[in-house]
């Protein structure tokens, strides 16, 4: 199958969607498919070889911003814009992009959702012109629903079906300013009718987005996420002293403050007297003040010396990080669509404790690799973690069972195969070829 994967880059920020798409493209190529990864906005920051390195970056972040702000800029000849599209310039711009918030991007989001009717229409035509020079794809796959404004023109110009991965777009859209939020959902729902197939990583998120976007049942298929298992191995012996770990973006929404509060309480119990806290994951400029607050909280409680932070580590350091944990938790406060970090912990033989909401119950049920606690309830989280600290044998058994499930059902190879099967299945109705 010939697949074009279109993925927005996050500049200097770590992005779960970028990791997933990059691993998918690499696996498709290993399986003998022709897969082309096309980056948008900014360079991708990855912990594996960049599968998009040979393609230009389209919808360059600087051009997209200036086209939104200036009608004059939208009329400039294309050749004048090329210096702003180089990877070096876009890498420089990524620092500023890392400070942007959904609350500041209402008008730009609406424009991008409008596709060929938006202020960035010229960028879409440039992308299409380039894709016409490449081998004709069987399907174009969009990384998330915020890109569905592309679907109408891609289908008309290339005569190909369009698929879309769904993964947490609701959080971004709901954070838009009041003046843009309802309009964005309405435009998105209309544009989604033009997409042939949506792939969701969990039943929870599939049902949520089916309802909010009024999707047809035939448009949606469940394909659980997967990870590249290379290098994920359990530690030979459990760490001593025990270590509580967190690995996700260091932000309030992922529940880092909740975990820090839980650690402080655990240190006051006999079961947690020797416990250490390791916090890893993405930390961009917009997250630094929040992380500083958590450090101050730990210092005020007199436990900062037992905590360590590992921001923006490479893949080798991430693998070592997970091997050094006794129990893992990223108690996200919002409706997480999946949670790749759960798979990474379990692949390392580390049991997890996650909130009883969003996609976590079905993920824990399918892997049997951890415990559930009540969402946003620090005491419930503490009690669940304490169960594993007091029963190391049970903790190791949950980690072992969870790892077996991830190896069998949640590898990137299994996900890549399932996505191709979903494309092929949809092909009998929508014309997606082999």
C-alpha positions as CSV (number, residue, x, y, z in Angstrom):
1,X,0.0,0.0,0.0
2,X,1.2,3.5,-0.8
3,X,0.5,5.8,2.3
4,X,1.0,9.5,2.7
5,X,1.2,10.5,6.4
6,X,0.8,14.2,7.1
7,X,2.0,15.2,10.6
8,X,2.4,18.6,12.3
9,X,5.7,19.2,14.0
10,X,6.0,20.7,17.5
11,X,9.4,22.3,17.1
12,X,11.4,21.9,20.3
13,X,8.5,20.2,22.1
14,X,8.1,16.5,22.5
15,X,4.8,15.4,20.9
16,X,3.2,12.0,21.4
17,X,1.5,12.3,18.0
18,X,4.8,12.9,16.3
19,X,6.4,9.9,18.0
20,X,3.4,7.7,17.0
21,X,3.3,8.8,13.4
22,X,7.1,8.5,13.0
23,X,7.1,5.0,14.4
24,X,4.2,4.0,12.2
25,X,5.9,5.2,9.0
26,X,9.1,3.4,9.9
27,X,7.1,0.2,10.6
28,X,5.2,0.5,7.3
29,X,8.4,0.8,5.4
30,X,9.9,-2.2,7.2
31,X,6.7,-4.2,6.3
32,X,7.2,-3.4,2.6
33,X,4.7,-0.6,2.1
34,X,5.6,2.7,0.4
35,X,5.1,5.4,3.1
36,X,5.8,9.1,2.8
37,X,5.9,11.3,5.9
38,X,5.1,15.0,5.3
39,X,5.9,17.4,8.1
40,X,3.9,20.6,8.7
41,X,4.6,23.9,10.6
42,X,7.9,23.1,12.3
43,X,10.6,20.4,12.4
44,X,9.7,17.2,14.4
45,X,11.5,16.6,17.7
46,X,11.9,12.8,18.0
47,X,13.8,10.2,19.9
48,X,14.1,7.9,16.9
49,X,15.3,8.5,13.3
50,X,13.2,11.1,11.6
51,X,11.2,9.5,8.8
52,X,10.2,12.9,7.4
53,X,13.8,14.2,7.0
54,X,13.7,13.9,3.2
55,X,10.5,15.9,2.7
56,X,10.1,19.7,2.8
57,X,8.2,21.2,5.7
58,X,4.8,22.5,4.4
59,X,2.6,25.2,6.0
60,X,5.8,26.7,7.5
61,X,5.0,28.1,10.9
62,X,6.2,31.6,10.1
63,X,4.2,31.8,6.9
64,X,1.1,30.4,8.5
65,X,1.2,33.1,11.2
66,X,1.9,36.0,8.9
67,X,-0.7,34.9,6.4
68,X,-3.2,35.0,9.3
69,X,-2.1,38.5,10.4
70,X,-1.6,40.2,7.0
71,X,-3.6,40.3,3.8
72,X,-0.6,42.0,2.2
73,X,1.6,39.0,3.1
74,X,-0.9,36.6,1.5
75,X,-0.4,38.4,-1.8
76,X,3.4,38.3,-1.9
77,X,4.9,36.1,-4.6
78,X,5.8,32.6,-3.5
79,X,9.5,33.0,-4.2
80,X,9.8,35.7,-1.6
81,X,8.5,33.3,1.1
82,X,11.0,30.5,0.5
83,X,13.7,31.8,2.9
84,X,11.1,31.6,5.7
85,X,10.5,27.9,4.9
86,X,14.0,26.5,5.5
87,X,14.4,24.0,8.4
88,X,17.1,26.2,10.0
89,X,14.7,29.2,10.2
90,X,11.8,27.1,11.3
91,X,14.0,25.5,14.0
92,X,14.8,29.0,15.3
93,X,11.1,29.9,15.3
94,X,10.2,26.8,17.3
95,X,11.3,28.5,20.6
96,X,8.5,31.1,20.3
97,X,6.0,28.5,19.1
98,X,6.6,26.5,22.3
99,X,5.1,29.3,24.3
100,X,1.8,29.4,22.4
101,X,-1.4,28.3,24.0
102,X,-4.8,27.3,22.6
103,X,-6.3,30.4,24.2
104,X,-4.1,32.5,21.9
105,X,-4.9,30.6,18.6
106,X,-8.6,31.0,18.1
107,X,-8.6,32.9,14.7
108,X,-5.7,30.8,13.3
109,X,-7.4,27.5,14.3
110,X,-10.7,28.6,12.5
111,X,-8.7,29.6,9.4
112,X,-6.9,26.3,9.2
113,X,-10.1,24.3,9.7
114,X,-11.6,26.2,6.7
115,X,-8.9,24.7,4.5
116,X,-9.1,26.1,1.0
117,X,-11.4,28.9,2.2
118,X,-8.9,30.0,4.9
119,X,-6.1,32.5,5.0
120,X,-3.5,29.6,4.4
121,X,-5.1,28.3,1.2
122,X,-1.9,29.0,-0.7
123,X,0.0,26.7,1.6
124,X,-2.5,23.9,0.9
125,X,-2.1,24.3,-2.9
126,X,1.7,24.2,-2.5
127,X,1.4,20.9,-0.6
128,X,-0.9,19.5,-3.2
129,X,1.4,20.6,-6.1
130,X,4.3,18.8,-4.4
131,X,2.3,15.6,-3.7
132,X,1.4,15.5,-7.4
133,X,5.2,15.0,-8.1
134,X,5.2,11.9,-5.8
135,X,3.9,8.4,-6.5
136,X,0.1,8.5,-6.3
137,X,-1.0,7.3,-2.8
138,X,-3.7,4.8,-2.0
139,X,-4.6,6.9,1.0
140,X,-3.6,10.2,2.7
141,X,-3.7,9.9,6.5
142,X,-4.0,13.1,8.6
143,X,-2.3,13.0,12.0
144,X,-5.3,14.6,13.8
145,X,-8.7,16.2,13.2
146,X,-7.4,19.7,13.3
147,X,-6.1,19.0,9.8
148,X,-9.4,17.9,8.3
149,X,-9.7,21.3,6.4
150,X,-7.3,19.7,4.0
151,X,-9.6,16.8,3.1
152,X,-11.8,18.4,0.5
153,X,-9.0,19.7,-1.7
154,X,-6.8,16.6,-1.2
155,X,-9.6,14.3,-2.4
156,X,-10.5,16.5,-5.3
157,X,-6.9,17.2,-6.5
158,X,-5.4,13.8,-6.0
159,X,-8.5,11.6,-6.3
160,X,-7.6,9.7,-3.2
161,X,-9.5,8.9,0.0
162,X,-8.5,10.6,3.3
163,X,-8.2,9.0,6.7
164,X,-7.6,10.7,10.0
165,X,-6.2,9.7,13.4
166,X,-8.1,11.0,16.4
167,X,-6.1,11.7,19.5
168,X,-7.1,14.3,22.1
169,X,-8.2,17.2,19.9
170,X,-11.1,17.9,22.2
171,X,-8.8,19.3,24.9
172,X,-7.3,21.8,22.5
173,X,-10.6,22.9,21.0
174,X,-12.3,23.3,24.4
175,X,-9.4,25.6,25.5
176,X,-10.0,28.0,22.6
177,X,-11.4,31.4,23.5
178,X,-15.2,31.6,23.9
179,X,-15.4,33.6,20.7
180,X,-14.0,30.7,18.7
181,X,-14.8,27.5,20.5
182,X,-18.3,26.8,19.3
183,X,-17.5,27.9,15.8
184,X,-14.5,25.6,15.7
185,X,-16.5,22.6,16.7
186,X,-19.2,23.4,14.1
187,X,-16.7,23.9,11.3
188,X,-14.8,20.7,12.3
189,X,-18.0,18.7,12.3
190,X,-18.9,19.9,8.8
191,X,-15.4,19.1,7.5
192,X,-15.4,15.7,9.1
193,X,-18.1,14.6,6.8
194,X,-15.5,14.7,3.9
195,X,-13.2,12.2,5.7
196,X,-13.5,8.6,4.7
197,X,-12.2,6.9,7.9
198,X,-11.3,8.0,11.4
199,X,-9.1,5.8,13.5
200,X,-9.4,6.1,17.3
201,X,-7.0,4.6,19.9
202,X,-9.7,3.8,22.5
203,X,-13.4,3.1,22.7
204,X,-13.7,6.0,25.2
205,X,-12.4,8.5,22.7
206,X,-14.2,7.0,19.7
207,X,-17.6,7.4,21.5
208,X,-16.8,10.9,22.6
209,X,-15.8,12.2,19.2
210,X,-18.6,10.3,17.4
211,X,-21.0,12.2,19.6
212,X,-19.3,15.6,19.4
213,X,-18.6,15.5,15.7
214,X,-21.8,13.6,14.7
215,X,-19.7,11.0,12.9
216,X,-21.3,8.1,11.1
217,X,-20.6,4.7,12.8
218,X,-19.1,3.5,9.5
219,X,-16.5,6.3,9.6
220,X,-14.9,5.2,12.8
221,X,-12.7,2.2,13.7
222,X,-10.8,1.4,16.9
223,X,-7.0,0.8,16.5
224,X,-5.1,0.9,19.8
225,X,-1.8,2.7,19.9
226,X,1.5,0.9,19.8
227,X,5.1,1.6,20.7
228,X,8.5,0.6,19.3
229,X,9.5,-2.0,21.8
230,X,13.2,-2.0,20.9
231,X,15.2,-1.3,24.1
232,X,12.3,-1.6,26.5
233,X,13.4,-4.3,29.0
234,X,12.7,-4.8,32.7
235,X,15.4,-4.2,35.3
236,X,17.3,-7.3,36.5
237,X,16.4,-6.4,40.1
238,X,13.9,-3.9,41.5
239,X,15.4,-0.5,42.4
240,X,16.4,0.1,46.0
241,X,15.2,2.4,47.5
242,X,11.9,2.2,45.6
243,X,11.1,4.8,43.0
244,X,7.8,6.4,42.0
245,X,7.9,7.6,38.4
246,X,6.1,10.0,36.1
247,X,6.9,10.4,32.4
248,X,4.8,12.8,30.3
249,X,4.6,16.5,29.5
250,X,5.4,18.4,32.7
251,X,2.1,20.3,32.9
252,X,-1.0,20.6,35.1
253,X,-3.3,18.6,32.8
254,X,-1.2,15.5,33.0
255,X,-1.5,15.4,36.8
256,X,2.0,16.2,37.8
257,X,0.9,18.4,40.7
258,X,-1.4,15.6,41.9
259,X,1.5,13.1,41.8
260,X,3.8,15.5,43.7
261,X,1.1,15.9,46.4
262,X,0.8,12.1,46.6
263,X,4.6,11.8,47.0
264,X,4.6,14.3,49.8
265,X,1.9,12.3,51.6
266,X,3.6,9.0,51.0
267,X,6.8,10.3,52.6
268,X,4.8,10.8,55.7
269,X,3.8,7.1,55.8
270,X,6.0,4.2,56.9
271,X,5.5,2.6,53.5
272,X,7.0,5.6,51.7
273,X,9.8,6.6,54.1
274,X,12.5,5.4,51.6
275,X,10.6,6.3,48.5
276,X,12.1,8.4,45.7
277,X,10.4,10.5,43.0
278,X,11.6,10.6,39.4
279,X,9.8,13.0,37.0
280,X,10.6,12.8,33.3
281,X,9.2,14.0,30.0
282,X,8.7,17.1,27.9
283,X,9.3,20.4,29.5
284,X,9.0,23.5,27.2
285,X,9.2,27.2,28.0
286,X,5.5,27.3,28.7
287,X,5.9,24.6,31.4
288,X,8.9,26.0,33.3
289,X,7.0,28.1,35.8
290,X,4.7,25.2,36.7
291,X,7.7,22.9,37.2
292,X,9.3,25.5,39.4
293,X,6.2,25.5,41.6
294,X,6.4,21.8,42.0
295,X,10.0,22.0,43.0
296,X,9.1,24.7,45.6
297,X,6.3,22.4,46.9
298,X,8.7,19.5,47.4
299,X,11.3,21.8,49.0
300,X,8.7,23.2,51.4
301,X,7.8,19.6,52.4
302,X,11.5,18.8,53.0
303,X,11.6,16.1,50.4
304,X,13.3,17.8,47.4
305,X,16.5,15.8,48.0
306,X,14.5,12.6,47.3
307,X,13.1,13.9,44.0
308,X,14.9,14.2,40.6
309,X,13.7,15.8,37.3
310,X,14.7,14.5,33.9
311,X,13.4,17.0,31.2
312,X,13.5,16.4,27.5
313,X,15.7,13.3,27.6
314,X,16.7,11.3,24.5
315,X,15.5,7.7,23.9
316,X,18.4,6.0,25.6
317,X,17.9,8.0,28.8
318,X,14.1,7.4,28.6
319,X,14.7,3.6,28.5
320,X,17.0,3.9,31.4
321,X,14.5,6.1,33.3
322,X,11.7,3.5,33.0
323,X,14.0,0.6,34.0
324,X,14.7,2.5,37.3
325,X,11.1,2.7,38.5
326,X,9.2,0.6,41.0
327,X,5.7,2.0,40.1
328,X,4.5,4.5,37.6
329,X,1.7,7.0,37.5
330,X,0.7,10.0,35.3
331,X,-2.7,10.8,36.9
332,X,-4.1,12.9,34.1
333,X,-6.9,15.3,35.1
334,X,-8.5,15.5,31.6
335,X,-10.1,12.9,29.3
336,X,-6.9,11.3,28.0
337,X,-7.6,9.6,24.7
338,X,-5.0,6.8,25.4
339,X,-1.6,7.4,27.2
340,X,1.4,6.0,25.4
341,X,3.4,6.4,28.7
342,X,1.3,3.6,30.2
343,X,2.6,1.3,27.5
344,X,6.2,2.5,28.0
345,X,6.0,1.7,31.7
346,X,4.5,-1.7,31.2
347,X,7.0,-2.6,28.5
348,X,9.6,-2.0,31.1
349,X,7.9,-4.3,33.5
350,X,6.7,-1.5,35.8
351,X,3.2,-1.6,37.2
352,X,1.0,1.5,36.8
353,X,-1.6,3.4,38.8
354,X,-4.0,5.5,36.7
355,X,-7.3,7.4,37.3
356,X,-10.5,5.6,36.8
357,X,-11.7,7.7,33.9
358,X,-11.2,8.4,30.2
359,X,-9.2,5.6,28.4
360,X,-7.4,4.3,31.4
361,X,-9.9,1.7,32.6
362,X,-10.0,0.0,29.3
363,X,-6.2,0.1,29.0
364,X,-5.7,-1.3,32.5
365,X,-8.4,-4.0,31.7
366,X,-6.7,-5.0,28.5
367,X,-3.2,-5.2,29.9
368,X,-3.9,-6.2,33.5
369,X,-0.8,-4.3,34.4
370,X,-1.9,-2.0,37.2
371,X,-4.4,-0.4,39.5
372,X,-7.0,2.3,39.2
373,X,-7.6,5.2,41.6
374,X,-10.3,7.9,41.8
375,X,-9.7,10.8,39.4
376,X,-8.1,13.9,41.0
377,X,-8.2,12.2,44.5
378,X,-4.8,12.4,46.1
379,X,-5.6,10.1,48.9
380,X,-7.0,7.4,46.5
381,X,-3.8,7.7,44.5
382,X,-1.6,7.4,47.6
383,X,-3.6,4.3,48.8
384,X,-3.2,2.6,45.4
385,X,0.5,3.3,45.2
386,X,1.0,2.1,48.8
387,X,-0.6,-1.2,47.9
388,X,2.2,-1.9,45.5
389,X,4.9,-0.6,47.8
390,X,3.7,-2.9,50.6
391,X,3.4,-5.9,48.3
392,X,6.5,-6.0,46.0
393,X,5.7,-9.5,44.7
394,X,2.3,-8.3,43.5
395,X,3.9,-5.2,41.9
396,X,6.4,-7.3,40.0
397,X,3.7,-9.7,38.9
398,X,1.5,-6.9,37.5
399,X,4.5,-5.5,35.7
400,X,5.3,-8.9,34.2
401,X,1.7,-9.5,33.0
402,X,1.5,-5.9,31.7
403,X,4.7,-6.4,29.7
404,X,3.4,-9.6,28.1
405,X,0.2,-7.8,27.0
406,X,2.1,-4.9,25.5
407,X,4.5,-7.2,23.6
408,X,1.6,-9.2,22.2
409,X,-1.0,-6.5,21.5
410,X,0.5,-3.0,21.7
411,X,3.7,-3.0,19.6
412,X,4.1,-0.5,16.8
413,X,4.2,-3.5,14.4
414,X,0.8,-4.6,15.6
415,X,-0.6,-1.1,15.3
416,X,0.9,-0.6,11.8
417,X,-0.7,-3.8,10.7
418,X,-4.0,-2.9,12.2
419,X,-4.0,0.5,10.5
420,X,-3.3,-1.0,7.1
421,X,-6.1,-3.5,7.7
422,X,-8.4,-0.6,8.6
423,X,-7.5,1.2,5.4
424,X,-8.1,-2.0,3.4
425,X,-11.4,-2.7,5.0
426,X,-12.6,0.8,4.3
427,X,-11.4,0.4,0.8
428,X,-14.3,-1.9,-0.1
429,X,-16.6,1.1,0.6
430,X,-14.4,4.1,0.1
431,X,-11.9,3.1,-2.6
432,X,-8.8,2.8,-0.6
433,X,-6.4,0.6,-2.5
434,X,-3.7,-1.9,-1.8
